[in-house]
Every structure is written in structure tokens, then in C-alpha cells.
Amino acid sequence: MKRSFIREILESIDNETISFAGGLPDENLFPIQDLQKAASKVFENPKNLQYAISNGIVPLREKIANFYNKERFFTKPENILVTTGSQQGLFIIAKYFQNKQIIIEEPSYLGAVNIFKMNNLGMQPIYLDHGGIDTQKFDEVYQKIKLAYLIPDFQNPKGSLYSDSKRKDIANSVLKYGGYIIEDAPYSELYFDQKSQSISSYIPDNSFHLGSFSKTLSPSLRIGWIRANEEIIKQLTMIKETIDLHSSGISQYILDIYLDDNSLFENHLDQLRKAYKEKMEMFTSALKQELQEFDFVMPKGGMFVFGSLKGFDTMELVRKCMKEKVVFVPGNQFFLDGRISDEIRFNYTYSTKEQVSKGLRTIADISRTLK
């Protein structure tokens, strides 16, 4: 296991650094006043500061279940386990499956890779393109392993959006052979055109669907969830109880009160999608102007642009850029073998227009010195 290079970067940057590295939301879009109102109500009742139940407070689980029910994915509160961010949810699931084999996308999310290594899950990577994983290869490997970790919506790092046909193919493989998929969906609400149907909705008893408020409301609330079969949720809850007893009660109550008026969250999501689409268009336009050699596919949602800078070792490039106060994540961080890579993951949701222009220009200038 290696420490996340992204977390190392976040610790090393200061206010002068232009960061395209972490998957950071735009803090100017946080619904601060609405969350403040909800928080003030929470502190009116001292019981809200008491211990909470391990699987999450009931009214919040009911509201999360309703997210699924509105999409005709039948879900009860008993199908939901509230977690301390979806990262903890992923750790709990990995602990449940420890010592097994698991399919992952290649490239894949480094945070998941580290969790799987810690829980001794043997990883079998399958190549991922911008339309999703190779489903024929998936079927061949899945029939032996019967466990997979996928990010179908605006994948981290590649930004891939699985096609409807690939989603159905994967679900059919699971139905044919049994087993489970872990569907990580922190970016699923950050679509620019329309929301895709989750793979888990086709296979509700053979899936773990991970959700989070970190990318849509605030990361520091640290509230995510797992949606799974009710009996499995009971077993996952026992694992969670050995970790932290329960996720922050204060954060849960704030969210529950905030979500009482469903229109607040829906309007916020609409504003977020519009703002992030504009940011994506601004960022990709700047890429074409300042870093013309960078080859990429336009994102359809999420927070990242992923592409290649032919002829460069982007780990070497980022080390030099860091000295000039500009950071991004080199592609080799997302491959199991740590190969030399010419790929880069850029985050486009956090930086201002001025920072984007300056930062990309700096990268371009430094890249010319390495040719």
C-alpha cells in the first residue's frame, strides 16, 4: 500500500498554490445559509448531541431511501447504512469481503486500491475506456471472481460514463453468475445532460451502492451511505460498530433538517450542475488554448478532465510544477503497476478562471523545458 499522492499534495499546498489535484467542490457554491439554519435548529435540542444509533438516524435514512424510490429503485430505510463518508463505506464492504478477489477498472480510484490492499483483496484490473469497461472481458473474469468495484458515473480518474448497454451487460453477468458489484456513485448527481440508471437498480440484492453528500453539499459533513440487501446491511453495521460506533450525529441531524424541504436540495443540485458545466467548458477551452498538446475527451459530468500529454513522464512534470506552485495528479497514480505514464487528471470544479489560465500556462511553459 502507498499513501495517496493526492493527500500528500493537499498537505503541501498553500494559499499561493494553484491546485488542479484534489476532487474539491467549489466552496463558493456551498449552501451555507441553508445549512446554518438547519444547524441552529439542531442545537436547540440537547438530545441531538447524544450518542446516535450505529446504522444512522431513522429520518435521514428514510430521506436517502426516498432518493432511490423516486428513481423506481425500491429501497427501505433498512437498506441504508449511514457511513462517515463513502470512503468508510468502501472500507466496511472491503472488510466484509477481505481475502477475496475483486475486479477493478484500470485506471482506478487510488483510495479504493489502498483499501483493497489493506483488506487483502486480490485486484484484477480490466481496461476502461470513456464509454465504460470492456464488458466481454468483464464477463469472462467475473464468472470466476464474482465481485467487482466500478464507478460508472464520471469515473475517478478517467471521467468515463458507462453506456446504458454496458450497464445492462454488467447486470446480466451478475444475474447469470451470482456474486456482487460495489457501485461507487459520488458523482452521479453531477451530470450535465441526464442521469443514468444505476447498475445496482437492475440487481438490488447483488449490489452495494455507495452514495455521498461530499461532492453535492459539503465534504466536511463526512456523511455517506451504503444501499444494499437488508440482511447484509445488518452485517455491515456490526463491522461499522467496531470502527466508530456511529457517524457524526450532529452532521446527520443537520442534513436531516436541511432535507426536510426537498426543493432546497433539488434547486442546489440544479445550480451545481449548471455551474460545473460552465466551469468544465471554461477549463477545456483554456486547455485547448494553453496546453494544445493535451489530448482529452470532453467530460459529460463529474469533476475531472483526464487525458494524455504525449512524450512526457507526467510524474516528472508535476514535480517541477510543484516548485512553481501548480499541482495536478499524474496518471501513474491510478495504475496498480505504477507505470510511467503520460496521462494527467485535472480537477476543473475548484479553481477560478484566472487560476486556470495561469496554472495551465505554467504547466505548458515547464513542459517545453522538458522536451
Secondary structure, DSSP 8 states (H G I E B T S, - for coil): ----HHHHHHHH--TT-EE--S----GGGS-HHHHHHHHHHHTT-GGGGS---TT--HHHHHHHHHHHHHTT----GGGEEEESHHHHHHHHHHHHTTTSEEEEEES--HHHHHHHHHTT-EEEEEEEETTEE-HHHHHHHHHHH-EEEE--BS-TTT--B--HHHHHHHHHHHHHH--EEEEE-TTTT-BSS-----SGGG-TTSEEEEEESTTTT-GGG--EEEE--HHHHHHHHHHHHTTTSSS-HHHHHHHHHHTTSHHHHHHHHHHHHHHHHHHHHHHHHHHHHH-TTEEE---SBSSEEEEEETT--HHHHHHHHHHTTEE-EEGGGGSTT-----EEEEE-SSS-HHHHHHHHHHHHHHHHHH-
